[in-house]
Structure formats: C-alpha cells, structure tokens
Amino acid sequence: MSASIDFPASTGKLIFEQSSFEIDLRAHEKVVKKQEFNYSVSLILPAVAKPAVNWIKKLVETESYNIKNVPVSLLVEEEFLGGFVRNGNLNLMSDKTHIDTDNCLAILPSGLMVLNLTKDTYDSLGLEGKPSQYCLRKKTIRYVVQIDLKAASFVPGKKLYERVKACLHQQTDLTFDLLVHWSPPNDQICPSSIKIYFEKRKFCSTLVPVDKCYRLIENFQHPVITSQQFEPTESSADYQDVFEWLGCVACDVNLDSTSSESYLSTLSCPTPHHISTVGCYYQLKGFFTSSDIIHSLNLIRTSITDYPDCPWICLTVYGFCDSPVSGGSLEHGYCQGGENFYSYIIFPDQTYWLFRATDSFDMT
C-alpha cells in the first residue's frame, strides 16, 4: 500500500491598501523602489483599445544587458566601482540562478551587494554573513553576505576593501551570467558605457530584448469598482475577487458566463460588472528598473482623464521569483511560491488600490 503525502499549500501573502496619490506624492514611489528587479510590466485597460505610446516608451526603449560568465571579483575592482557603482544608478543581478539551490548575486542602486550563498561556497569564501531566514530546518544550508560598495571604508588601501577583494579573487568559481542596467548621472554619458566596459575585457554581452504581448478584447466584461469602496456591496465588487479576476485576464482565461457554468471552471467576472465595447491587455517582458516604472506610473495617473470612458487602469509589475532581495534590501526566498509582484488600480480621481503579493516569509 502506498502512503499518502501531504504537501503544504502555498501560503504567500497578499497585502491590500487603498489611498490617494494626492495625499502623499511620494508614497507610490517608495513602494515601487522596494522592488528593483522586474521582468514584466502589464496593463489592463477597460474601454481603451491601446495604451498611449508615451506610457510605455521608456520601458520599451530601456537599455539592459546580459553579460556572460563574470567573476564577482571584477565587480569590486576600483575602476568598476568608480565608473558605475558610485556614479549613476546600477541594477545588477545574477541571471537564471535559483535562490533555493544556487549561489545568487544582486547589486542595488544604493550600492549594496547581496550574495546569497550555499553553505559550501560561504564556508570557503571567508567573508562574514548571516544564516538565511529561509533555512527552515535546524541545519543552516544557506548564508547571506552583504557588502556596502559605497561605504567610505570600501576603497583601495582600507582593510575592509582589501579583505573582500582578496576573498573574492580566491573564489575563482564564483562567476555569474548577469542582468545589468546602468543609468548614467547625466545625459552626456551613454547608458551603453557599461556594455563597452565588459566587452573591452572580453566578456560576451547582448541587449536584453523587450518582448511585447497585446490583446484587444471586444465586449470586455470587467468588474465595477470604486476608489473608496473595497468591501463587496451591490454597487462594487470585493477586492479579493478583483485580484483573482486580474490574474484571469493576464492568463487569458475565458470568463464568459457560459464558461463559468462548465465542469472545468466556475470562474466568472465579479459582480457587479460592466461590459465595455473594447478593452485591452498589454504586457512587456525584459529587465526593468524601478525608475522606469515610476516614470510610466506617473504618466498613466496624470493622463487617465484623457480617456473619459475608462473607469480605471491596472498596472502590474512582476519581480523575479529568484531575486535575492525584496522589500528594498530584505532577503527574498522561494519557500513555496516565490511571489514577488504588485498591482496598482488607478482611478481618475487620483485614488488607487494597491495589491502586493510576497512569499510567505518575506518582510514588507
């Protein structure tokens, strides 16, 4: 007889907030900046056939690069620190690494380097770190090392710098494929300078493509929601049902009333709902920074009234499930689902709903 196995259900966290852009003009920027490494941005637009070009222009034109097989030791060389870490804003993370099984790396615009390491790598590296909060068993199997690359003490000749440099140079197998985006301090410097830096050192680099997905939705059925009402009433849908519905639209699930009565699915659009003649879903995939997203979010919220038939716009930003950090510089893990995204529903009166989904142990 086979024994039954009980697998725990995913217990990711969903945080809901309702506020106004006019109450605190910087509150939404603080939320966006807590998620620096993003691979997808999507829009759901009721009663709008296509998003305005200027809403997505900066995202489409972003210059991010994939650099192959880079040793971490190169990233603490003074030439790299002076050129790209202390100068401008650098977003860098390891590509195609798994946060629960591999060594992972990130450098934040603040200059903080985060190394999320296996126990074997940590023991041989010789730098001080702390046990990962995702080690659920008594035995610690992962460690996190953080280094402030912008610290006054992290310069050649200082004890901390020389120790870190020596340890990383000795760890010759600590190499990564990297996703890199660098924003120069002024318009006179080209963002591709970081690409040229790596190419001069014989590292292969390619531009990260931005893939686009567009769906025009005719007779678009969408829930009726109001900015001030997030409990279900006869005139407004429940926020949890709306969140589920947003996911269905993103996945192109058939939510027709006839479909909801089928054996395979009982999903349907939350009530009350409205049918607009058209609507659309637009998604971009690439490597996007928080500054690009803030730019798009501010354009959308200030121009939504240009579309009088549009009751609201939803902007969803997906962070990498295997990102070493979330909530700013806090540790992120892949305990069960690796959730790491947020959605803004923006209303014409400058109020908004905010959904934030995180892994079960992530701090926010």
C-alpha positions as YAML, in Angstrom:
chain: A
units: angstrom
residues:
- id: 1
  name: MET
  ca: [0.00, 0.00, 0.00]
- id: 2
  name: SER
  ca: [1.34, 3.41, -0.91]
- id: 3
  name: ALA
  ca: [1.50, 6.06, 1.78]
- id: 4
  name: SER
  ca: [-0.20, 9.38, 1.23]
- id: 5
  name: ILE
  ca: [1.92, 12.52, 1.23]
- id: 6
  name: ASP
  ca: [0.53, 15.83, 2.37]
- id: 7
  name: PHE
  ca: [2.11, 18.73, 0.52]
- id: 8
  name: PRO
  ca: [1.58, 22.12, 2.22]
- id: 9
  name: ALA
  ca: [-0.46, 24.62, 0.26]
- id: 10
  name: SER
  ca: [1.21, 27.81, -0.92]
- id: 11
  name: THR
  ca: [0.93, 30.45, 1.78]
- id: 12
  name: GLY
  ca: [2.09, 33.59, 0.01]
- id: 13
  name: LYS
  ca: [0.99, 36.90, 1.48]
- id: 14
  name: LEU
  ca: [-1.40, 39.36, -0.16]
- id: 15
  name: ILE
  ca: [-1.39, 42.91, 1.20]
- id: 16
  name: PHE
  ca: [-4.12, 45.35, 0.18]
- id: 17
  name: GLU
  ca: [-4.04, 49.14, 0.54]
- id: 18
  name: GLN
  ca: [-6.31, 51.97, -0.59]
- id: 19
  name: SER
  ca: [-5.07, 55.55, -0.76]
- id: 20
  name: SER
  ca: [-4.62, 58.62, -2.96]
- id: 21
  name: PHE
  ca: [-1.64, 59.90, -4.92]
- id: 22
  name: GLU
  ca: [-2.55, 63.40, -3.72]
- id: 23
  name: ILE
  ca: [-2.24, 62.51, -0.02]
- id: 24
  name: ASP
  ca: [1.44, 61.63, -0.38]
- id: 25
  name: LEU
  ca: [3.01, 62.30, -3.78]
- id: 26
  name: ARG
  ca: [5.97, 60.03, -2.94]
- id: 27
  name: ALA
  ca: [4.24, 57.06, -1.28]
- id: 28
  name: HIS
  ca: [3.84, 55.12, -4.53]
- id: 29
  name: GLU
  ca: [7.45, 55.77, -5.48]
- id: 30
  name: LYS
  ca: [8.59, 54.24, -2.18]
- id: 31
  name: VAL
  ca: [6.57, 51.11, -2.96]
- id: 32
  name: VAL
  ca: [7.99, 50.81, -6.48]
- id: 33
  name: LYS
  ca: [11.58, 51.33, -5.29]
- id: 34
  name: LYS
  ca: [11.24, 48.39, -2.91]
- id: 35
  name: GLN
  ca: [11.20, 46.10, -5.97]
- id: 36
  name: GLU
  ca: [14.27, 46.92, -8.05]
- id: 37
  name: PHE
  ca: [14.49, 43.79, -10.24]
- id: 38
  name: ASN
  ca: [11.50, 43.28, -12.53]
- id: 39
  name: TYR
  ca: [10.93, 41.10, -15.57]
- id: 40
  name: SER
  ca: [7.38, 42.01, -16.62]
- id: 41
  name: VAL
  ca: [5.04, 45.02, -16.70]
- id: 42
  name: SER
  ca: [1.42, 44.66, -17.77]
- id: 43
  name: LEU
  ca: [-1.60, 46.92, -18.26]
- id: 44
  name: ILE
  ca: [-5.32, 46.13, -18.20]
- id: 45
  name: LEU
  ca: [-7.35, 48.91, -19.81]
- id: 46
  name: PRO
  ca: [-11.16, 48.84, -19.84]
- id: 47
  name: ALA
  ca: [-12.74, 50.92, -22.64]
- id: 48
  name: VAL
  ca: [-9.31, 51.65, -24.16]
- id: 49
  name: ALA
  ca: [-8.21, 49.92, -27.37]
- id: 50
  name: LYS
  ca: [-4.47, 50.51, -26.94]
- id: 51
  name: PRO
  ca: [-2.20, 52.15, -24.35]
- id: 52
  name: ALA
  ca: [-0.75, 55.57, -25.10]
- id: 53
  name: VAL
  ca: [2.71, 55.35, -26.66]
- id: 54
  name: ASN
  ca: [4.30, 57.64, -24.07]
- id: 55
  name: TRP
  ca: [3.09, 55.38, -21.22]
- id: 56
  name: ILE
  ca: [5.34, 52.53, -22.35]
- id: 57
  name: LYS
  ca: [8.00, 54.31, -24.43]
- id: 58
  name: LYS
  ca: [10.63, 54.42, -21.67]
- id: 59
  name: LEU
  ca: [10.05, 50.73, -20.85]
- id: 60
  name: VAL
  ca: [10.28, 49.65, -24.48]
- id: 61
  name: GLU
  ca: [13.48, 51.64, -25.04]
- id: 62
  name: THR
  ca: [15.23, 50.60, -21.81]
- id: 63
  name: GLU
  ca: [18.85, 49.51, -22.29]
- id: 64
  name: SER
  ca: [19.57, 46.42, -20.20]
- id: 65
  name: TYR
  ca: [22.28, 43.89, -20.93]
- id: 66
  name: ASN
  ca: [23.07, 40.24, -20.38]
- id: 67
  name: ILE
  ca: [26.76, 39.72, -19.60]
- id: 68
  name: LYS
  ca: [28.14, 36.18, -19.62]
- id: 69
  name: ASN
  ca: [30.37, 34.41, -17.09]
- id: 70
  name: VAL
  ca: [31.53, 37.39, -15.00]
- id: 71
  name: PRO
  ca: [33.60, 36.73, -11.83]
- id: 72
  name: VAL
  ca: [32.31, 38.58, -8.77]
- id: 73
  name: SER
  ca: [35.84, 39.78, -8.09]
- id: 74
  name: LEU
  ca: [35.62, 42.06, -11.16]
- id: 75
  name: LEU
  ca: [32.69, 43.91, -9.59]
- id: 76
  name: VAL
  ca: [34.79, 45.19, -6.68]
- id: 77
  name: GLU
  ca: [37.64, 46.49, -8.84]
- id: 78
  name: GLU
  ca: [38.10, 50.22, -8.28]
- id: 79
  name: GLU
  ca: [37.56, 51.03, -11.97]
- id: 80
  name: PHE
  ca: [34.12, 49.38, -11.89]
- id: 81
  name: LEU
  ca: [33.16, 50.93, -8.54]
- id: 82
  name: GLY
  ca: [34.18, 54.43, -9.60]
- id: 83
  name: GLY
  ca: [32.65, 54.16, -13.05]
- id: 84
  name: PHE
  ca: [29.29, 52.51, -12.35]
- id: 85
  name: VAL
  ca: [28.56, 51.95, -8.64]
- id: 86
  name: ARG
  ca: [29.40, 55.37, -7.17]
- id: 87
  name: ASN
  ca: [28.49, 57.10, -10.43]
- id: 88
  name: GLY
  ca: [24.87, 56.86, -11.61]
- id: 89
  name: ASN
  ca: [22.49, 54.05, -10.63]
- id: 90
  name: LEU
  ca: [23.37, 50.39, -11.12]
- id: 91
  name: ASN
  ca: [20.88, 47.50, -11.11]
- id: 92
  name: LEU
  ca: [22.65, 44.14, -11.38]
- id: 93
  name: MET
  ca: [21.56, 40.59, -10.59]
- id: 94
  name: SER
  ca: [22.58, 37.04, -11.46]
- id: 95
  name: ASP
  ca: [20.63, 35.55, -14.35]
- id: 96
  name: LYS
  ca: [18.94, 32.12, -14.33]
- id: 97
  name: THR
  ca: [20.06, 31.27, -10.79]
- id: 98
  name: HIS
  ca: [17.72, 29.65, -8.28]
- id: 99
  name: ILE
  ca: [17.51, 31.27, -4.86]
- id: 100
  name: ASP
  ca: [16.90, 27.97, -3.07]
- id: 101
  name: THR
  ca: [19.70, 25.89, -4.66]
- id: 102
  name: ASP
  ca: [22.32, 28.13, -6.35]
- id: 103
  name: ASN
  ca: [24.64, 30.97, -5.45]
- id: 104
  name: CYS
  ca: [22.88, 34.27, -6.28]
- id: 105
  name: LEU
  ca: [24.03, 37.89, -6.57]
- id: 106
  name: ALA
  ca: [22.49, 41.35, -6.66]
- id: 107
  name: ILE
  ca: [23.78, 44.92, -6.55]
- id: 108
  name: LEU
  ca: [21.21, 47.59, -5.70]
- id: 109
  name: PRO
  ca: [21.30, 51.25, -6.80]
- id: 110
  name: SER
  ca: [22.17, 52.07, -3.17]
- id: 111
  name: GLY
  ca: [25.48, 50.28, -3.72]
- id: 112
  name: LEU
  ca: [24.61, 47.28, -1.57]
- id: 113
  name: MET
  ca: [25.98, 43.97, -2.86]
- id: 114
  name: VAL
  ca: [23.99, 40.92, -1.74]
- id: 115
  name: LEU
  ca: [25.44, 37.43, -2.06]
- id: 116
  name: ASN
  ca: [23.01, 34.60, -1.25]
- id: 117
  name: LEU
  ca: [25.26, 31.56, -1.00]
- id: 118
  name: THR
  ca: [25.19, 27.83, -0.46]
- id: 119
  name: LYS
  ca: [26.89, 26.64, 2.72]
- id: 120
  name: ASP
  ca: [29.87, 25.17, 0.83]
- id: 121
  name: THR
  ca: [30.53, 28.44, -1.02]
- id: 122
  name: TYR
  ca: [30.08, 30.51, 2.15]
- id: 123
  name: ASP
  ca: [32.48, 28.34, 4.16]
- id: 124
  name: SER
  ca: [35.20, 28.62, 1.50]
- id: 125
  name: LEU
  ca: [34.70, 32.36, 0.83]
- id: 126
  name: GLY
  ca: [35.79, 33.60, 4.24]
- id: 127
  name: LEU
  ca: [33.52, 36.66, 4.48]
- id: 128
  name: GLU
  ca: [31.16, 37.30, 7.36]
- id: 129
  name: GLY
  ca: [27.44, 36.77, 6.75]
- id: 130
  name: LYS
  ca: [24.31, 35.54, 8.46]
- id: 131
  name: PRO
  ca: [22.16, 32.42, 8.10]
- id: 132
  name: SER
  ca: [19.33, 32.69, 5.60]
- id: 133
  name: GLN
  ca: [15.90, 33.16, 7.15]
- id: 134
  name: TYR
  ca: [14.65, 30.52, 4.72]
- id: 135
  name: CYS
  ca: [16.58, 27.70, 6.37]
- id: 136
  name: LEU
  ca: [13.53, 26.03, 7.91]
- id: 137
  name: ARG
  ca: [15.44, 23.06, 9.29]
- id: 138
  name: LYS
  ca: [17.81, 23.26, 12.24]
- id: 139
  name: LYS
  ca: [20.76, 22.79, 9.91]
- id: 140
  name: THR
  ca: [21.76, 26.01, 8.14]
- id: 141
  name: ILE
  ca: [22.28, 25.39, 4.42]
- id: 142
  name: ARG
  ca: [22.40, 28.97, 3.04]
- id: 143
  name: TYR
  ca: [24.01, 32.25, 4.09]
- id: 144
  name: VAL
  ca: [23.60, 35.88, 3.07]
- id: 145
  name: VAL
  ca: [26.59, 38.24, 2.77]
- id: 146
  name: GLN
  ca: [26.00, 41.98, 2.34]
- id: 147
  name: ILE
  ca: [28.69, 44.48, 1.35]
- id: 148
  name: ASP
  ca: [28.17, 48.24, 1.09]
- id: 149
  name: LEU
  ca: [30.16, 49.11, -2.02]
- id: 150
  name: LYS
  ca: [29.60, 52.84, -1.45]
- id: 151
  name: ALA
  ca: [30.86, 52.86, 2.15]
- id: 152
  name: ALA
  ca: [33.65, 55.31, 2.94]
- id: 153
  name: SER
  ca: [35.73, 52.37, 4.19]
- id: 154
  name: PHE
  ca: [35.31, 50.41, 0.95]
- id: 155
  name: VAL
  ca: [38.15, 51.94, -1.03]
- id: 156
  name: PRO
  ca: [41.59, 50.59, -2.03]
- id: 157
  name: GLY
  ca: [44.02, 50.58, 0.88]
- id: 158
  name: LYS
  ca: [41.33, 50.20, 3.52]
- id: 159
  name: LYS
  ca: [41.24, 46.93, 5.49]
- id: 160
  name: LEU
  ca: [37.64, 46.03, 4.58]
- id: 161
  name: TYR
  ca: [38.16, 46.58, 0.87]
- id: 162
  name: GLU
  ca: [41.39, 44.62, 0.69]
- id: 163
  name: ARG
  ca: [39.90, 41.69, 2.61]
- id: 164
  name: VAL
  ca: [36.78, 41.49, 0.41]
- id: 165
  name: LYS
  ca: [38.85, 41.79, -2.76]
- id: 166
  name: ALA
  ca: [41.25, 39.05, -1.63]
- id: 167
  name: CYS
  ca: [38.44, 36.65, -0.66]
- id: 168
  name: LEU
  ca: [36.58, 37.14, -3.93]
- id: 169
  name: HIS
  ca: [39.74, 36.75, -6.04]
- id: 170
  name: GLN
  ca: [40.45, 33.44, -4.31]
- id: 171
  name: GLN
  ca: [36.91, 32.21, -5.10]
- id: 172
  name: THR
  ca: [37.60, 31.70, -8.80]
- id: 173
  name: ASP
  ca: [34.48, 29.61, -9.40]
- id: 174
  name: LEU
  ca: [32.13, 32.34, -8.14]
- id: 175
  name: THR
  ca: [31.04, 33.58, -11.58]
- id: 176
  name: PHE
  ca: [27.63, 34.56, -12.91]
- id: 177
  name: ASP
  ca: [25.73, 35.44, -16.03]
- id: 178
  name: LEU
  ca: [24.44, 38.92, -15.22]
- id: 179
  name: LEU
  ca: [21.44, 41.12, -15.97]
- id: 180
  name: VAL
  ca: [22.69, 44.71, -15.87]
- id: 181
  name: HIS
  ca: [21.09, 48.13, -16.21]
- id: 182
  name: TRP
  ca: [23.05, 51.33, -15.60]
- id: 183
  name: SER
  ca: [21.58, 54.83, -15.57]
- id: 184
  name: PRO
  ca: [24.33, 57.44, -16.04]
- id: 185
  name: PRO
  ca: [24.39, 60.59, -13.88]
- id: 186
  name: ASN
  ca: [23.71, 62.88, -16.85]
- id: 187
  name: ASP
  ca: [22.62, 62.84, -20.49]
- id: 188
  name: GLN
  ca: [26.16, 63.37, -21.77]
- id: 189
  name: ILE
  ca: [27.09, 59.79, -20.80]
- id: 190
  name: CYS
  ca: [25.67, 56.85, -22.76]
- id: 191
  name: PRO
  ca: [23.98, 54.01, -20.82]
- id: 192
  name: SER
  ca: [25.80, 51.54, -23.07]
- id: 193
  name: SER
  ca: [29.10, 52.53, -21.43]
- id: 194
  name: ILE
  ca: [28.73, 49.58, -19.06]
- id: 195
  name: LYS
  ca: [28.35, 47.22, -22.01]
- id: 196
  name: ILE
  ca: [31.55, 48.60, -23.54]
- id: 197
  name: TYR
  ca: [33.34, 48.18, -20.21]
- id: 198
  name: PHE
  ca: [32.65, 44.44, -20.16]
- id: 199
  name: GLU
  ca: [33.29, 43.94, -23.88]
- id: 200
  name: LYS
  ca: [36.76, 45.51, -23.56]
- id: 201
  name: ARG
  ca: [37.50, 42.78, -21.02]
- id: 202
  name: LYS
  ca: [36.38, 40.08, -23.47]
- id: 203
  name: PHE
  ca: [33.02, 39.31, -21.85]
- id: 204
  name: CYS
  ca: [30.15, 38.49, -24.18]
- id: 205
  name: SER
  ca: [27.26, 40.96, -23.88]
- id: 206
  name: THR
  ca: [23.85, 41.19, -25.54]
- id: 207
  name: LEU
  ca: [20.97, 43.62, -25.26]
- id: 208
  name: VAL
  ca: [18.10, 42.16, -23.23]
- id: 209
  name: PRO
  ca: [15.13, 42.08, -25.64]
- id: 210
  name: VAL
  ca: [11.81, 43.62, -24.67]
- id: 211
  name: ASP
  ca: [9.05, 41.23, -25.72]
- id: 212
  name: LYS
  ca: [5.54, 42.61, -26.26]
- id: 213
  name: CYS
  ca: [2.15, 40.93, -25.93]
- id: 214
  name: TYR
  ca: [-1.03, 42.76, -26.93]
- id: 215
  name: ARG
  ca: [-4.63, 41.52, -26.82]
- id: 216
  name: LEU
  ca: [-7.61, 43.53, -27.96]
- id: 217
  name: ILE
  ca: [-10.68, 42.40, -26.02]
- id: 218
  name: GLU
  ca: [-14.05, 43.07, -27.62]
- id: 219
  name: ASN
  ca: [-17.13, 43.34, -25.41]
- id: 220
  name: PHE
  ca: [-14.82, 43.48, -22.41]
- id: 221
  name: GLN
  ca: [-16.62, 42.45, -19.23]
- id: 222
  name: HIS
  ca: [-14.99, 43.97, -16.15]
- id: 223
  name: PRO
  ca: [-15.99, 44.44, -12.50]
- id: 224
  name: VAL
  ca: [-17.49, 47.71, -11.30]
- id: 225
  name: ILE
  ca: [-15.20, 49.05, -8.60]
- id: 226
  name: THR
  ca: [-14.94, 52.45, -6.97]
- id: 227
  name: SER
  ca: [-11.95, 54.08, -5.39]
- id: 228
  name: GLN
  ca: [-13.45, 54.41, -1.91]
- id: 229
  name: GLN
  ca: [-15.19, 51.04, -1.70]
- id: 230
  name: PHE
  ca: [-13.21, 47.84, -1.15]
- id: 231
  name: GLU
  ca: [-15.77, 45.72, 0.70]
- id: 232
  name: PRO
  ca: [-18.36, 44.00, -1.52]
- id: 233
  name: THR
  ca: [-21.62, 45.90, -1.98]
- id: 234
  name: GLU
  ca: [-24.41, 45.93, -4.51]
- id: 235
  name: SER
  ca: [-22.51, 48.64, -6.39]
- id: 236
  name: SER
  ca: [-18.89, 47.45, -6.06]
- id: 237
  name: ALA
  ca: [-17.02, 44.15, -6.23]
- id: 238
  name: ASP
  ca: [-14.85, 42.63, -3.48]
- id: 239
  name: TYR
  ca: [-11.14, 43.44, -3.70]
- id: 240
  name: GLN
  ca: [-10.07, 39.79, -3.32]
- id: 241
  name: ASP
  ca: [-12.37, 38.72, -6.16]
- id: 242
  name: VAL
  ca: [-10.99, 41.60, -8.26]
- id: 243
  name: PHE
  ca: [-7.42, 40.43, -7.59]
- id: 244
  name: GLU
  ca: [-8.29, 36.92, -8.77]
- id: 245
  name: TRP
  ca: [-10.03, 38.34, -11.84]
- id: 246
  name: LEU
  ca: [-6.94, 40.39, -12.76]
- id: 247
  name: GLY
  ca: [-4.93, 37.18, -12.78]
- id: 248
  name: CYS
  ca: [-7.51, 35.52, -15.02]
- id: 249
  name: VAL
  ca: [-7.27, 38.36, -17.54]
- id: 250
  name: ALA
  ca: [-3.47, 38.17, -17.51]
- id: 251
  name: CYS
  ca: [-3.65, 34.42, -18.21]
- id: 252
  name: ASP
  ca: [-6.31, 34.91, -20.92]
- id: 253
  name: VAL
  ca: [-8.85, 32.74, -19.07]
- id: 254
  name: ASN
  ca: [-12.30, 32.58, -20.67]
- id: 255
  name: LEU
  ca: [-14.65, 34.21, -18.17]
- id: 256
  name: ASP
  ca: [-17.83, 34.24, -20.25]
- id: 257
  name: SER
  ca: [-20.95, 33.41, -18.28]
- id: 258
  name: THR
  ca: [-21.33, 30.19, -20.26]
- id: 259
  name: SER
  ca: [-17.76, 29.20, -19.37]
- id: 260
  name: SER
  ca: [-18.38, 29.69, -15.64]
- id: 261
  name: GLU
  ca: [-21.09, 27.04, -15.77]
- id: 262
  name: SER
  ca: [-18.80, 24.40, -17.25]
- id: 263
  name: TYR
  ca: [-17.41, 21.39, -15.44]
- id: 264
  name: LEU
  ca: [-13.80, 22.52, -15.85]
- id: 265
  name: SER
  ca: [-14.12, 26.04, -14.43]
- id: 266
  name: THR
  ca: [-16.51, 28.06, -12.31]
- id: 267
  name: LEU
  ca: [-14.57, 31.31, -12.67]
- id: 268
  name: SER
  ca: [-16.52, 34.37, -13.76]
- id: 269
  name: CYS
  ca: [-16.21, 38.13, -13.68]
- id: 270
  name: PRO
  ca: [-17.02, 39.53, -10.19]
- id: 271
  name: THR
  ca: [-20.35, 41.22, -9.76]
- id: 272
  name: PRO
  ca: [-21.50, 43.84, -10.30]
- id: 273
  name: HIS
  ca: [-19.81, 44.14, -13.69]
- id: 274
  name: HIS
  ca: [-19.99, 46.26, -16.80]
- id: 275
  name: ILE
  ca: [-19.39, 45.49, -20.48]
- id: 276
  name: SER
  ca: [-17.26, 47.97, -22.44]
- id: 277
  name: THR
  ca: [-17.21, 47.84, -26.23]
- id: 278
  name: VAL
  ca: [-13.45, 47.26, -26.15]
- id: 279
  name: GLY
  ca: [-10.62, 46.79, -23.70]
- id: 280
  name: CYS
  ca: [-7.05, 45.56, -23.94]
- id: 281
  name: TYR
  ca: [-4.26, 43.73, -22.20]
- id: 282
  name: TYR
  ca: [-0.67, 44.82, -22.86]
- id: 283
  name: GLN
  ca: [2.45, 43.17, -21.46]
- id: 284
  name: LEU
  ca: [6.18, 43.86, -21.73]
- id: 285
  name: LYS
  ca: [8.87, 41.39, -20.71]
- id: 286
  name: GLY
  ca: [12.52, 42.29, -20.21]
- id: 287
  name: PHE
  ca: [14.63, 43.72, -17.38]
- id: 288
  name: PHE
  ca: [13.05, 46.84, -15.88]
- id: 289
  name: THR
  ca: [14.18, 49.14, -13.07]
- id: 290
  name: SER
  ca: [12.04, 50.97, -10.55]
- id: 291
  name: SER
  ca: [12.88, 54.35, -12.11]
- id: 292
  name: ASP
  ca: [11.43, 53.26, -15.48]
- id: 293
  name: ILE
  ca: [8.26, 52.04, -13.77]
- id: 294
  name: ILE
  ca: [7.84, 55.22, -11.71]
- id: 295
  name: HIS
  ca: [8.06, 57.23, -14.92]
- id: 296
  name: SER
  ca: [5.31, 55.15, -16.58]
- id: 297
  name: LEU
  ca: [3.11, 55.09, -13.47]
- id: 298
  name: ASN
  ca: [3.21, 58.87, -13.12]
- id: 299
  name: LEU
  ca: [2.34, 59.35, -16.80]
- id: 300
  name: ILE
  ca: [-0.62, 56.99, -16.52]
- id: 301
  name: ARG
  ca: [-2.07, 58.52, -13.37]
- id: 302
  name: THR
  ca: [-1.80, 62.08, -14.70]
- id: 303
  name: SER
  ca: [-3.34, 61.31, -18.09]
- id: 304
  name: ILE
  ca: [-6.06, 58.76, -17.27]
- id: 305
  name: THR
  ca: [-8.67, 61.52, -17.55]
- id: 306
  name: ASP
  ca: [-7.82, 61.77, -21.26]
- id: 307
  name: TYR
  ca: [-9.92, 58.61, -21.59]
- id: 308
  name: PRO
  ca: [-13.33, 59.61, -20.20]
- id: 309
  name: ASP
  ca: [-14.88, 56.17, -20.72]
- id: 310
  name: CYS
  ca: [-12.10, 54.40, -18.83]
- id: 311
  name: PRO
  ca: [-13.19, 53.74, -15.20]
- id: 312
  name: TRP
  ca: [-9.71, 52.66, -14.03]
- id: 313
  name: ILE
  ca: [-6.36, 51.31, -15.24]
- id: 314
  name: CYS
  ca: [-4.43, 48.41, -13.73]
- id: 315
  name: LEU
  ca: [-0.62, 48.36, -13.78]
- id: 316
  name: THR
  ca: [1.04, 45.13, -12.58]
- id: 317
  name: VAL
  ca: [4.78, 44.71, -12.09]
- id: 318
  name: TYR
  ca: [6.33, 41.26, -11.68]
- id: 319
  name: GLY
  ca: [9.64, 40.92, -9.85]
- id: 320
  name: PHE
  ca: [11.89, 37.92, -10.37]
- id: 321
  name: CYS
  ca: [10.82, 34.96, -8.23]
- id: 322
  name: ASP
  ca: [14.51, 34.16, -7.63]
- id: 323
  name: SER
  ca: [15.58, 37.71, -6.82]
- id: 324
  name: PRO
  ca: [17.92, 37.76, -3.78]
- id: 325
  name: VAL
  ca: [16.05, 40.75, -2.32]
- id: 326
  name: SER
  ca: [12.54, 42.09, -1.88]
- id: 327
  name: GLY
  ca: [11.05, 44.90, 0.18]
- id: 328
  name: GLY
  ca: [14.11, 47.01, -0.59]
- id: 329
  name: SER
  ca: [17.24, 45.20, 0.62]
- id: 330
  name: LEU
  ca: [15.49, 42.50, 2.67]
- id: 331
  name: GLU
  ca: [16.02, 38.84, 1.89]
- id: 332
  name: HIS
  ca: [13.69, 37.19, -0.60]
- id: 333
  name: GLY
  ca: [13.18, 33.46, -0.86]
- id: 334
  name: TYR
  ca: [11.36, 30.78, -2.76]
- id: 335
  name: CYS
  ca: [9.85, 28.92, 0.18]
- id: 336
  name: GLN
  ca: [6.79, 27.71, -1.74]
- id: 337
  name: GLY
  ca: [5.82, 30.17, -4.44]
- id: 338
  name: GLY
  ca: [8.40, 32.96, -4.61]
- id: 339
  name: GLU
  ca: [5.64, 35.58, -5.06]
- id: 340
  name: ASN
  ca: [7.13, 38.99, -5.78]
- id: 341
  name: PHE
  ca: [4.78, 41.40, -7.57]
- id: 342
  name: TYR
  ca: [2.36, 44.29, -7.09]
- id: 343
  name: SER
  ca: [-0.64, 45.81, -8.88]
- id: 344
  name: TYR
  ca: [-1.93, 49.38, -8.89]
- id: 345
  name: ILE
  ca: [-5.53, 50.02, -9.88]
- id: 346
  name: ILE
  ca: [-5.56, 53.72, -10.72]
- id: 347
  name: PHE
  ca: [-8.77, 55.76, -10.70]
- id: 348
  name: PRO
  ca: [-9.42, 59.07, -12.49]
- id: 349
  name: ASP
  ca: [-9.80, 60.94, -9.17]
- id: 350
  name: GLN
  ca: [-6.14, 60.10, -8.32]
- id: 351
  name: THR
  ca: [-7.03, 57.42, -5.78]
- id: 352
  name: TYR
  ca: [-5.76, 53.89, -6.10]
- id: 353
  name: TRP
  ca: [-5.94, 50.32, -4.91]
- id: 354
  name: LEU
  ca: [-2.62, 48.58, -4.27]
- id: 355
  name: PHE
  ca: [-2.12, 44.81, -4.14]
- id: 356
  name: ARG
  ca: [1.25, 43.44, -3.03]
- id: 357
  name: ALA
  ca: [1.96, 39.71, -3.22]
- id: 358
  name: THR
  ca: [5.06, 38.34, -1.48]
- id: 359
  name: ASP
  ca: [6.47, 35.00, -0.40]
- id: 360
  name: SER
  ca: [5.22, 33.77, 2.97]
- id: 361
  name: PHE
  ca: [8.41, 34.67, 4.90]
- id: 362
  name: ASP
  ca: [9.28, 37.89, 3.09]
- id: 363
  name: MET
  ca: [9.28, 41.09, 5.13]
- id: 364
  name: THR
  ca: [7.49, 44.06, 3.51]
...
